[in-house]
């Protein structure tokens, strides 16, 4: 419950969160957290109180609940009926839909994300990418979840590991960086590091792709290995060239073999700096629980939970149109390409994936939270401002309920969401916030 402050005192925009259990690094600590809705940042509490004598506008007692950084989803195709790949004739409709999505998404605990476009025709990238870049200077908490830049998942991928990506739009071997510019738009791949693209997934064994890894990363874009037949050696070469991520480990890639460990083998590299980050979909469909546990034990520091969510999140069961004439079928949490048994992304939320991971592995609470906060933030090079409760970071926060049920299932639930120091969602008051 908030503790009232005098209405006569000038407001400072400062809130003091007390009585909570803060997830900081590998520890859960009981201490206060001071945040500012003016700067949108976490404050140096000792300095604020003892040196500047700032009195908070509000003191909120969290009553023992978990206080964690806002979640980050680095592979997210859409939700609540909105799909980043579906381009209407009027792009104003696209922009309005994006704003609605952001307001819905933040309520699930995802305060930042990478809007993902699977393999598409060049014109789709050219039209969509200008709308999907990092939100940057727009720090209005009422806008909801924040884009950290687009993820282009394809179309330079293996035709034998395409998953639900349409064969008709896959690109052949690129003949230099100009082919990437032709696909994504030269204006979307500038040399000054201001690209709306934050991550590109491609298959390094495709002729011409591996040689472009360094050119991609020079532009501040993460190169991720995915939808690929790459061997252990080819994956290792891509990492030497600058690849730092694996897209949805085990899915749409050559499987682990005892004489050629494939991409999974690079997680066992002797030097940690040679081990990439990797995404894992723990929705209970894409991977067996034991597979998730094996992946996490192989390289815990690189483990990142992702949803690979599609527009069917929050939607009823049924058949849904997609792009390139394809459709998919939703039955509960299972999503498949119509007429096949191919998994077509996920209908799970990130908080559900985190709960599953916690249940299956019995990882510590800080380890679970790290997989959806600090690990993706570090992968993106944003660990000073996202995915942490340290001072000067963005005040993107979650108040969580954490419990273990009688059947042994461990559950995380979002109680409150704060964006840039302002509460934007409260489970106890559905009408509150964005």
Helices and strands as residue ranges (DSSP letters): E 2-3, E 14-18, E 21-24, E 27-29, E 33-36, H 45-46, I 47-51, E 58-61, E 66-69, E 71-76, E 78-79, E 82-83, H 91-105, G 106-108, E 110-118, H 122-132, G 141-143, E 146-147, E 150-153, G 167-169, H 177-184, G 186-188, E 197-202, G 210-212, H 213-218, E 222-225, H 232-240, E 245-246, G 262-268, G 272-274, E 277-280, H 289-298, G 300-302, E 303-305, E 318-321, E 327-331, E 334-337, H 350-361, H 365-370, H 374-379, E 397-404, E 410-419, E 422-426
